[in-house]
Amino acid sequence: MTKMTMSRGLFYLASLLAGGLALAGLADFDPASGMLDIRPFDLREFSLTLLATIGNALAALAVWKGWGGR
């Protein structure tokens, strides 16, 4: 993987994160200009919500894959 490919991939991930923050209502993101304005938010509440979402996704994956079944 070349440095150009890696940097382009990191840019796409950063844009995805910025868009996700905008969809969650935590930021204003203009993809045309690349401007990201993050609104003030409670980091503890955000962390708890993120961990709960990840936990639910892993639980759904476990049920779908049949993990833990006998």
MDTraj code that builds the backbone (N, CA, C; nanometers):
import mdtraj as md
import numpy as np

residues = "MET THR LYS MET THR MET SER ARG GLY LEU PHE TYR LEU ALA SER LEU LEU ALA GLY GLY LEU ALA LEU ALA GLY LEU ALA ASP PHE ASP PRO ALA SER GLY MET LEU ASP ILE ARG PRO PHE ASP LEU ARG GLU PHE SER LEU THR LEU LEU ALA THR ILE GLY ASN ALA LEU ALA ALA LEU ALA VAL TRP LYS GLY TRP GLY GLY ARG".split()
xyz = np.array([
    [0.0851, -0.1163, 0.0000],
    [0.0000, 0.0000, 0.0000],
    [0.0909, 0.1243, 0.0000],
    [0.0650, 0.2116, -0.0901],
    [0.1463, 0.3326, -0.1007],
    [0.1001, 0.4373, 0.0003],
    [0.1851, 0.5352, 0.0237],
    [0.1496, 0.6416, 0.1175],
    [0.0309, 0.7222, 0.0673],
    [0.0235, 0.7382, -0.0648],
    [-0.0883, 0.8133, -0.1226],
    [-0.2197, 0.7400, -0.0984],
    [-0.2201, 0.6095, -0.1154],
    [-0.3412, 0.5309, -0.0938],
    [-0.3817, 0.5349, 0.0527],
    [-0.2835, 0.5239, 0.1419],
    [-0.3129, 0.5264, 0.2843],
    [-0.3665, 0.6626, 0.3272],
    [-0.3069, 0.7693, 0.2775],
    [-0.3548, 0.9026, 0.3158],
    [-0.4948, 0.9283, 0.2604],
    [-0.5228, 0.8784, 0.1422],
    [-0.6565, 0.8951, 0.0863],
    [-0.7581, 0.8161, 0.1678],
    [-0.7203, 0.6960, 0.2118],
    [-0.8078, 0.6159, 0.2964],
    [-0.8347, 0.6825, 0.4301],
    [-0.7316, 0.7434, 0.4900],
    [-0.7498, 0.8152, 0.6156],
    [-0.8404, 0.9362, 0.5981],
    [-0.8274, 1.0038, 0.4836],
    [-0.9153, 1.1171, 0.4546],
    [-1.0606, 1.0712, 0.4444],
    [-1.0834, 0.9579, 0.3775],
    [-1.2195, 0.9054, 0.3653],
    [-1.2759, 0.8679, 0.5015],
    [-1.1941, 0.8090, 0.5885],
    [-1.2402, 0.7736, 0.7221],
    [-1.2720, 0.8981, 0.8050],
    [-1.1884, 1.0007, 0.7919],
    [-1.2143, 1.1262, 0.8636],
    [-1.3435, 1.1907, 0.8145],
    [-1.3675, 1.1853, 0.6839],
    [-1.4917, 1.2406, 0.6282],
    [-1.6121, 1.1608, 0.6756],
    [-1.5963, 1.0290, 0.6854],
    [-1.7043, 0.9445, 0.7349],
    [-1.7355, 0.9776, 0.8804],
    [-1.6321, 0.9970, 0.9606],
    [-1.6508, 1.0342, 1.1003],
    [-1.7194, 1.1705, 1.1115],
    [-1.6766, 1.2663, 1.0321],
    [-1.7376, 1.3999, 1.0345],
    [-1.8847, 1.3925, 0.9930],
    [-1.9143, 1.3144, 0.8914],
    [-2.0533, 1.2977, 0.8494],
    [-2.1370, 1.2293, 0.9559],
    [-2.0777, 1.1310, 1.0245],
    [-2.1481, 1.0628, 1.1334],
    [-2.1790, 1.1565, 1.2484],
    [-2.0828, 1.2428, 1.2819],
    [-2.1069, 1.3420, 1.3865],
    [-2.2189, 1.4373, 1.3459],
    [-2.2210, 1.4756, 1.2186],
    [-2.3266, 1.5646, 1.1704],
    [-2.4627, 1.4950, 1.1746],
    [-2.4665, 1.3676, 1.1365],
    [-2.5925, 1.2933, 1.1408],
    [-2.6425, 1.2764, 1.2833],
    [-2.5501, 1.2623, 1.3780],
    [-2.5881, 1.2469, 1.5182],
    [-2.6276, 1.3801, 1.5810],
    [-2.6086, 1.4887, 1.5088],
    [-2.6444, 1.6199, 1.5612],
    [-2.5376, 1.6793, 1.6511],
    [-2.4172, 1.6237, 1.6479],
    [-2.3095, 1.6729, 1.7331],
    [-2.2183, 1.7722, 1.6627],
    [-2.2378, 1.7902, 1.5320],
    [-2.1505, 1.8803, 1.4573],
    [-2.2221, 1.9285, 1.3318],
    [-2.1676, 2.0343, 1.2754],
    [-2.2100, 2.0822, 1.1441],
    [-2.0942, 2.0555, 1.0490],
    [-2.1209, 1.9811, 0.9412],
    [-2.0159, 1.9441, 0.8467],
    [-2.0569, 1.9846, 0.7071],
    [-1.9682, 2.0577, 0.6399],
    [-1.9899, 2.0964, 0.5010],
    [-1.8901, 2.0183, 0.4156],
    [-1.9357, 1.9143, 0.3447],
    [-1.8426, 1.8323, 0.2676],
    [-1.7780, 1.9065, 0.1510],
    [-1.8425, 2.0100, 0.1019],
    [-1.7852, 2.0842, -0.0105],
    [-1.6592, 2.1598, 0.0306],
    [-1.6633, 2.2196, 0.1494],
    [-1.5473, 2.2969, 0.1949],
    [-1.4618, 2.2199, 0.2946],
    [-1.5173, 2.1136, 0.3516],
    [-1.4440, 2.0361, 0.4505],
    [-1.4474, 2.0966, 0.5895],
    [-1.5329, 2.1963, 0.6110],
    [-1.5428, 2.2620, 0.7415],
    [-1.6227, 2.1748, 0.8382],
    [-1.5661, 2.1552, 0.9570],
    [-1.6319, 2.0780, 1.0622],
    [-1.6400, 2.1655, 1.1864],
    [-1.7617, 2.1885, 1.2334],
    [-1.7841, 2.2686, 1.3533],
    [-1.8496, 2.1781, 1.4569],
    [-1.7705, 2.1335, 1.5553],
    [-1.8212, 2.0424, 1.6576],
    [-1.8896, 2.1233, 1.7668],
    [-2.0121, 2.0845, 1.7977],
    [-2.0884, 2.1508, 1.9035],
    [-2.0425, 2.0974, 2.0390],
    [-2.0606, 2.1756, 2.1441],
    [-2.0265, 2.1247, 2.2775],
    [-2.1185, 2.0076, 2.3150],
    [-2.0598, 1.9043, 2.3749],
    [-2.1393, 1.7900, 2.4172],
    [-2.0751, 1.7264, 2.5399],
    [-2.1524, 1.6455, 2.6097],
    [-2.1073, 1.5770, 2.7299],
    [-2.0310, 1.4512, 2.6889],
    [-1.9015, 1.4491, 2.7144],
    [-1.8168, 1.3379, 2.6717],
    [-1.8562, 1.2087, 2.7417],
    [-1.8959, 1.2164, 2.8673],
    [-1.9354, 1.0958, 2.9403],
    [-2.0593, 1.0328, 2.8776],
    [-2.1588, 1.1146, 2.8483],
    [-2.2822, 1.0637, 2.7861],
    [-2.2532, 1.0062, 2.6476],
    [-2.1683, 1.0740, 2.5714],
    [-2.1316, 1.0264, 2.4389],
    [-2.0617, 0.8901, 2.4486],
    [-1.9696, 0.8768, 2.5440],
    [-1.8963, 0.7516, 2.5610],
    [-1.9896, 0.6379, 2.6003],
    [-2.0810, 0.6645, 2.6926],
    [-2.1754, 0.5611, 2.7343],
    [-2.2662, 0.5182, 2.6196],
    [-2.3113, 0.6133, 2.5412],
    [-2.3958, 0.5808, 2.4265],
    [-2.3186, 0.5004, 2.3223],
    [-2.1946, 0.5403, 2.2967],
    [-2.1112, 0.4685, 2.2000],
    [-2.0857, 0.3250, 2.2458],
    [-2.0506, 0.3062, 2.3733],
    [-2.0248, 0.1716, 2.4240],
    [-2.1498, 0.0854, 2.4219],
    [-2.2646, 0.1433, 2.4536],
    [-2.3898, 0.0681, 2.4488],
    [-2.4226, 0.0269, 2.3058],
    [-2.3990, 0.1155, 2.2112],
    [-2.4252, 0.0842, 2.0704],
    [-2.3331, -0.0273, 2.0215],
    [-2.2057, -0.0187, 2.0559],
    [-2.1115, -0.1233, 2.0162],
    [-2.1482, -0.2561, 2.0817],
    [-2.1852, -0.2521, 2.2095],
    [-2.2260, -0.3744, 2.2789],
    [-2.3477, -0.4388, 2.2153],
    [-2.4465, -0.3574, 2.1787],
    [-2.5655, -0.4120, 2.1125],
    [-2.5320, -0.4698, 1.9759],
    [-2.4419, -0.4039, 1.9044],
    [-2.4017, -0.4564, 1.7734],
    [-2.3296, -0.5897, 1.7887],
    [-2.2429, -0.6020, 1.8880],
    [-2.1736, -0.7292, 1.9107],
    [-2.2705, -0.8387, 1.9548],
    [-2.3695, -0.8028, 2.0363],
    [-2.4699, -0.9008, 2.0781],
    [-2.5528, -0.9483, 1.9591],
    [-2.5898, -0.8560, 1.8715],
    [-2.6645, -0.8946, 1.7514],
    [-2.5801, -0.9841, 1.6610],
    [-2.4524, -0.9539, 1.6488],
    [-2.3622, -1.0377, 1.5700],
    [-2.3509, -1.1767, 1.6302],
    [-2.3438, -1.1860, 1.7636],
    [-2.3340, -1.3164, 1.8306],
    [-2.4585, -1.3996, 1.8062],
    [-2.5750, -1.3359, 1.8109],
    [-2.6996, -1.4084, 1.7849],
    [-2.7047, -1.4548, 1.6394],
    [-2.6650, -1.3669, 1.5494],
    [-2.6690, -1.3990, 1.4067],
    [-2.5738, -1.5125, 1.3720],
    [-2.4536, -1.5122, 1.4312],
    [-2.3544, -1.6161, 1.4046],
    [-2.3801, -1.7431, 1.4846],
    [-2.4673, -1.7370, 1.5853],
    [-2.4961, -1.8532, 1.6660],
    [-2.3918, -1.8799, 1.7728],
    [-2.3167, -1.7772, 1.8102],
    [-2.2165, -1.7945, 1.9140],
    [-2.2856, -1.8117, 2.0489],
    [-2.2311, -1.8965, 2.1312],
    [-2.2861, -1.9168, 2.2649],
    [-2.3990, -2.0193, 2.2670],
    [-2.4420, -2.0660, 2.1524],
    [-2.5453, -2.1680, 2.1480],
    [-2.4859, -2.3061, 2.1737],
    [-2.5690, -2.3975, 2.2141],
    [-2.5191, -2.5334, 2.2424],
    [-2.5487, -2.6255, 2.1288],
])
top = md.Topology()
chain = top.add_chain()
for i, resn in enumerate(residues, 1):
    res = top.add_residue(resn, chain, resSeq=i)
    for name in ("N", "CA", "C"):
        top.add_atom(name, md.element.get_by_symbol(name[0]), res)
traj = md.Trajectory(xyz[None], top)
